[in-house]
Amino acid sequence: MTTARAIEEQIRETLSEHGELHVLELADRLEEHPLTVENACTRLHQNEDIVPTGRGVFSPNYRTG
């Protein structure tokens, strides 16, 4: 089982490399359950690490690097 912190880091890395992605695509790329990825994205958004762009799609927060 992957830790929440490890999933969040994988999400940040994947979005930095590929730009905007939907939660389902992130889950597929990370081989994690979509709900696990959605929850991680919510935490990352609350920390301003990523930004939602609409309907389950997230992108890196370019303002924070």
The first five atom37 places (N, CA, C, CB, O) and aatype in JSON, in Angstrom:
{
  "aatype": [12, 16, 16, 0, 1, 0, 9, 6, 6, 5, 9, 1, 6, 16, 10, 15, 6, 8, 7, 6, 10, 8, 19, 10, 6, 10, 0, 3, 1, 10, 6, 6, 8, 14, 10, 16, 19, 6, 2, 0, 4, 16, 1, 10, 8, 5, 2, 6, 3, 9, 19, 14, 16, 7, 1, 7, 19, 13, 15, 14, 2, 18, 1, 16, 7],
  "atom_mask": [
    [1, 1, 1, 1, 1],
    [1, 1, 1, 1, 1],
    [1, 1, 1, 1, 1],
    [1, 1, 1, 1, 1],
    [1, 1, 1, 1, 1],
    [1, 1, 1, 1, 1],
    [1, 1, 1, 1, 1],
    [1, 1, 1, 1, 1],
    [1, 1, 1, 1, 1],
    [1, 1, 1, 1, 1],
    [1, 1, 1, 1, 1],
    [1, 1, 1, 1, 1],
    [1, 1, 1, 1, 1],
    [1, 1, 1, 1, 1],
    [1, 1, 1, 1, 1],
    [1, 1, 1, 1, 1],
    [1, 1, 1, 1, 1],
    [1, 1, 1, 1, 1],
    [1, 1, 1, 0, 1],
    [1, 1, 1, 1, 1],
    [1, 1, 1, 1, 1],
    [1, 1, 1, 1, 1],
    [1, 1, 1, 1, 1],
    [1, 1, 1, 1, 1],
    [1, 1, 1, 1, 1],
    [1, 1, 1, 1, 1],
    [1, 1, 1, 1, 1],
    [1, 1, 1, 1, 1],
    [1, 1, 1, 1, 1],
    [1, 1, 1, 1, 1],
    [1, 1, 1, 1, 1],
    [1, 1, 1, 1, 1],
    [1, 1, 1, 1, 1],
    [1, 1, 1, 1, 1],
    [1, 1, 1, 1, 1],
    [1, 1, 1, 1, 1],
    [1, 1, 1, 1, 1],
    [1, 1, 1, 1, 1],
    [1, 1, 1, 1, 1],
    [1, 1, 1, 1, 1],
    [1, 1, 1, 1, 1],
    [1, 1, 1, 1, 1],
    [1, 1, 1, 1, 1],
    [1, 1, 1, 1, 1],
    [1, 1, 1, 1, 1],
    [1, 1, 1, 1, 1],
    [1, 1, 1, 1, 1],
    [1, 1, 1, 1, 1],
    [1, 1, 1, 1, 1],
    [1, 1, 1, 1, 1],
    [1, 1, 1, 1, 1],
    [1, 1, 1, 1, 1],
    [1, 1, 1, 1, 1],
    [1, 1, 1, 0, 1],
    [1, 1, 1, 1, 1],
    [1, 1, 1, 0, 1],
    [1, 1, 1, 1, 1],
    [1, 1, 1, 1, 1],
    [1, 1, 1, 1, 1],
    [1, 1, 1, 1, 1],
    [1, 1, 1, 1, 1],
    [1, 1, 1, 1, 1],
    [1, 1, 1, 1, 1],
    [1, 1, 1, 1, 1],
    [1, 1, 1, 0, 1]
  ],
  "atom_positions": [
    [[0.84, -1.19, 0.0], [0.0, 0.0, 0.0], [0.88, 1.25, 0.0], [-0.96, 0.0, 1.23], [1.83, 1.36, 0.78]],
    [[0.56, 2.16, -0.86], [1.31, 3.4, -0.98], [0.8, 4.41, 0.05], [1.19, 3.98, -2.41], [-0.41, 4.51, 0.28]],
    [[1.7, 5.15, 0.67], [1.29, 6.14, 1.66], [0.67, 7.36, 0.98], [2.49, 6.56, 2.53], [0.93, 7.63, -0.2]],
    [[-0.14, 8.09, 1.74], [-0.78, 9.3, 1.21], [0.28, 10.3, 0.74], [-1.68, 9.95, 2.28], [0.12, 10.92, -0.31]],
    [[1.34, 10.44, 1.5], [2.39, 11.39, 1.14], [3.08, 10.98, -0.17], [3.44, 11.49, 2.27], [3.4, 11.84, -1.0]],
    [[3.29, 9.69, -0.36], [3.92, 9.2, -1.59], [3.0, 9.42, -2.8], [4.27, 7.7, -1.47], [3.47, 9.79, -3.88]],
    [[1.71, 9.2, -2.61], [0.75, 9.44, -3.7], [0.73, 10.92, -4.06], [-0.67, 8.97, -3.31], [0.72, 11.27, -5.24]],
    [[0.72, 11.78, -3.08], [0.73, 13.22, -3.34], [1.98, 13.63, -4.12], [0.64, 14.01, -2.02], [1.9, 14.43, -5.05]],
    [[3.12, 13.08, -3.75], [4.36, 13.39, -4.47], [4.28, 12.89, -5.91], [5.57, 12.77, -3.75], [4.73, 13.57, -6.83]],
    [[3.73, 11.71, -6.11], [3.58, 11.17, -7.46], [2.64, 12.04, -8.29], [3.04, 9.72, -7.42], [2.88, 12.25, -9.48]],
    [[1.59, 12.54, -7.68], [0.66, 13.43, -8.39], [1.36, 14.71, -8.79], [-0.58, 13.75, -7.5], [1.25, 15.14, -9.94]],
    [[2.1, 15.32, -7.86], [2.84, 16.55, -8.2], [3.81, 16.31, -9.35], [3.62, 17.08, -6.96], [3.88, 17.11, -10.28]],
    [[4.55, 15.21, -9.29], [5.52, 14.89, -10.35], [4.82, 14.65, -11.69], [6.35, 13.66, -9.95], [5.27, 15.14, -12.73]],
    [[3.73, 13.9, -11.66], [3.01, 13.58, -12.9], [2.42, 14.83, -13.53], [1.9, 12.56, -12.62], [2.5, 15.01, -14.74]],
    [[1.83, 15.7, -12.71], [1.27, 16.94, -13.25], [2.37, 17.87, -13.76], [0.42, 17.65, -12.19], [2.18, 18.55, -14.76]],
    [[3.5, 17.9, -13.08], [4.61, 18.74, -13.54], [5.12, 18.27, -14.9], [5.76, 18.72, -12.52], [5.5, 19.07, -15.75]],
    [[5.11, 16.96, -15.09], [5.62, 16.39, -16.34], [4.6, 16.49, -17.48], [6.0, 14.95, -16.13], [4.97, 16.74, -18.63]],
    [[3.32, 16.27, -17.16], [2.3, 16.16, -18.22], [1.32, 17.32, -18.27], [1.54, 14.9, -18.04], [0.52, 17.41, -19.21]],
    [[1.35, 18.2, -17.29], [0.39, 19.31, -17.26], [-0.96, 18.84, -16.76], [0.0, 0.0, 0.0], [-1.05, 17.94, -15.92]],
    [[-2.01, 19.44, -17.27], [-3.38, 19.17, -16.84], [-3.77, 17.71, -17.07], [-4.33, 20.08, -17.57], [-3.58, 17.17, -18.16]],
    [[-4.33, 17.08, -16.03], [-4.84, 15.72, -16.16], [-6.1, 15.55, -15.32], [-3.77, 14.69, -15.74], [-6.26, 16.19, -14.28]],
    [[-6.97, 14.68, -15.78], [-8.18, 14.33, -15.05], [-7.83, 13.32, -13.96], [-9.27, 13.75, -16.02], [-6.88, 12.55, -14.1]],
    [[-8.58, 13.33, -12.88], [-8.36, 12.41, -11.77], [-8.3, 10.96, -12.24], [-9.47, 12.58, -10.71], [-7.47, 10.18, -11.78]],
    [[-9.19, 10.59, -13.17], [-9.2, 9.2, -13.65], [-7.92, 8.86, -14.41], [-10.41, 8.97, -14.55], [-7.42, 7.73, -14.31]],
    [[-7.39, 9.8, -15.16], [-6.14, 9.57, -15.87], [-4.98, 9.48, -14.88], [-5.88, 10.68, -16.9], [-4.08, 8.65, -15.03]],
    [[-4.99, 10.35, -13.87], [-3.97, 10.27, -12.83], [-4.02, 8.9, -12.13], [-4.15, 11.4, -11.8], [-2.98, 8.27, -11.92]],
    [[-5.21, 8.46, -11.77], [-5.38, 7.18, -11.09], [-4.84, 6.04, -11.96], [-6.85, 6.93, -10.75], [-4.18, 5.13, -11.46]],
    [[-5.12, 6.1, -13.24], [-4.63, 5.07, -14.16], [-3.11, 5.09, -14.25], [-5.24, 5.28, -15.55], [-2.47, 4.04, -14.19]],
    [[-2.54, 6.26, -14.39], [-1.08, 6.38, -14.49], [-0.37, 5.94, -13.2], [-0.69, 7.83, -14.81], [0.71, 5.36, -13.25]],
    [[-1.0, 6.23, -12.05], [-0.39, 5.91, -10.77], [-0.78, 4.52, -10.26], [-0.78, 6.95, -9.74], [-0.26, 4.04, -9.25]],
    [[-1.71, 3.88, -10.98], [-2.23, 2.57, -10.58], [-2.79, 2.61, -9.16], [-1.13, 1.51, -10.68], [-2.51, 1.74, -8.33]],
    [[-3.59, 3.64, -8.91], [-4.26, 3.83, -7.62], [-5.76, 3.97, -7.87], [-3.69, 5.09, -6.87], [-6.18, 4.26, -8.99]],
    [[-6.55, 3.76, -6.84], [-8.0, 3.9, -6.94], [-8.34, 5.38, -7.17], [-8.72, 3.35, -5.65], [-7.73, 6.26, -6.56]],
    [[-9.31, 5.67, -8.06], [-9.67, 7.07, -8.33], [-10.05, 7.87, -7.08], [-10.82, 7.11, -9.29], [-9.72, 9.05, -6.99]],
    [[-10.73, 7.25, -6.12], [-11.1, 7.99, -4.91], [-9.87, 8.36, -4.09], [-12.07, 7.15, -4.05], [-9.81, 9.44, -3.5]],
    [[-8.9, 7.47, -4.04], [-7.64, 7.75, -3.34], [-6.95, 8.94, -3.98], [-6.71, 6.52, -3.36], [-6.45, 9.82, -3.28]],
    [[-6.93, 8.97, -5.3], [-6.28, 10.07, -6.03], [-7.08, 11.36, -5.86], [-6.14, 9.73, -7.53], [-6.49, 12.43, -5.68]],
    [[-8.39, 11.27, -5.92], [-9.22, 12.47, -5.74], [-9.0, 13.08, -4.35], [-10.71, 12.13, -5.95], [-8.88, 14.3, -4.22]],
    [[-8.94, 12.24, -3.33], [-8.7, 12.73, -1.97], [-7.32, 13.38, -1.87], [-8.82, 11.59, -0.95], [-7.17, 14.42, -1.23]],
    [[-6.32, 12.78, -2.49], [-4.98, 13.36, -2.48], [-4.97, 14.69, -3.21], [-3.96, 12.39, -3.12], [-4.32, 15.64, -2.76]],
    [[-5.68, 14.77, -4.32], [-5.75, 16.03, -5.07], [-6.42, 17.12, -4.24], [-6.51, 15.84, -6.41], [-6.02, 18.28, -4.29]],
    [[-7.43, 16.74, -3.48], [-8.1, 17.71, -2.61], [-7.12, 18.26, -1.57], [-9.31, 17.07, -1.91], [-7.08, 19.47, -1.33]],
    [[-6.34, 17.38, -0.96], [-5.34, 17.83, 0.02], [-4.3, 18.73, -0.65], [-4.65, 16.62, 0.69], [-3.91, 19.76, -0.1]],
    [[-3.84, 18.33, -1.84], [-2.83, 19.13, -2.54], [-3.4, 20.51, -2.92], [-2.35, 18.4, -3.81], [-2.69, 21.51, -2.87]],
    [[-4.66, 20.54, -3.3], [-5.3, 21.83, -3.63], [-5.42, 22.7, -2.38], [-6.69, 21.6, -4.25], [-5.18, 23.9, -2.45]],
    [[-5.78, 22.1, -1.25], [-5.88, 22.86, 0.0], [-4.52, 23.46, 0.38], [-6.4, 21.96, 1.13], [-4.46, 24.53, 1.0]],
    [[-3.45, 22.77, 0.02], [-2.09, 23.26, 0.3], [-1.55, 24.15, -0.82], [-1.14, 22.09, 0.52], [-0.41, 24.6, -0.78]],
    [[-2.39, 24.39, -1.83], [-2.05, 25.22, -2.99], [-0.9, 24.64, -3.82], [-1.69, 26.61, -2.54], [-0.16, 25.39, -4.46]],
    [[-0.73, 23.31, -3.79], [0.3, 22.67, -4.61], [-0.19, 22.42, -6.03], [0.72, 21.35, -3.98], [0.61, 22.41, -6.97]],
    [[-1.51, 22.22, -6.19], [-2.11, 22.04, -7.5], [-3.39, 22.87, -7.55], [-2.39, 20.53, -7.8], [-3.89, 23.31, -6.52]],
    [[-3.91, 23.07, -8.75], [-5.15, 23.84, -8.9], [-6.15, 23.07, -9.75], [-4.86, 25.23, -9.53], [-5.77, 22.45, -10.75]],
    [[-7.42, 23.1, -9.35], [-8.45, 22.49, -10.19], [-8.75, 23.4, -11.38], [-9.74, 22.21, -9.36], [-8.81, 24.62, -11.24]],
    [[-8.93, 22.79, -12.53], [-9.28, 23.59, -13.71], [-10.68, 23.27, -14.21], [-8.27, 23.35, -14.83], [-11.12, 23.81, -15.22]],
    [[-11.37, 22.39, -13.48], [-12.76, 22.1, -13.79], [-13.04, 20.63, -14.01], [0.0, 0.0, 0.0], [-12.27, 19.93, -14.66]],
    [[-14.14, 20.17, -13.45], [-14.68, 18.83, -13.67], [-13.68, 17.71, -13.46], [-15.23, 18.73, -15.03], [-13.53, 16.83, -14.32]],
    [[-12.98, 17.73, -12.33], [-12.06, 16.66, -12.0], [-10.69, 16.76, -12.63], [0.0, 0.0, 0.0], [-9.89, 15.82, -12.55]],
    [[-10.41, 17.89, -13.24], [-9.11, 18.1, -13.9], [-8.26, 19.01, -13.01], [-9.29, 18.73, -15.33], [-8.73, 20.01, -12.47]],
    [[-6.99, 18.63, -12.87], [-6.06, 19.41, -12.05], [-4.8, 19.72, -12.85], [-5.69, 18.65, -10.75], [-4.44, 19.0, -13.78]],
    [[-4.15, 20.8, -12.47], [-2.87, 21.15, -13.09], [-1.93, 21.61, -11.98], [-3.05, 22.27, -14.18], [-2.37, 21.93, -10.88]],
    [[-0.62, 21.65, -12.29], [0.31, 22.15, -11.29], [0.0, 23.62, -10.98], [1.77, 22.0, -11.78], [-0.54, 24.33, -11.82]],
    [[0.34, 24.04, -9.79], [0.2, 25.45, -9.44], [1.51, 26.12, -9.82], [-0.15, 25.66, -7.91], [2.47, 26.1, -9.06]],
    [[1.53, 26.71, -10.99], [2.76, 27.31, -11.5], [3.22, 28.51, -10.67], [2.56, 27.74, -12.94], [4.38, 28.9, -10.74]],
    [[2.33, 29.07, -9.89], [2.7, 30.22, -9.04], [3.6, 29.81, -7.88], [1.46, 30.91, -8.5], [4.42, 30.6, -7.42]],
    [[3.43, 28.55, -7.41], [4.25, 28.1, -6.28], [5.44, 27.27, -6.73], [3.41, 27.29, -5.31], [6.25, 26.86, -5.9]],
    [[5.56, 27.02, -8.03], [6.7, 26.28, -8.54], [6.42, 24.85, -8.52], [0.0, 0.0, 0.0], [7.27, 24.05, -8.91]]
  ]
}
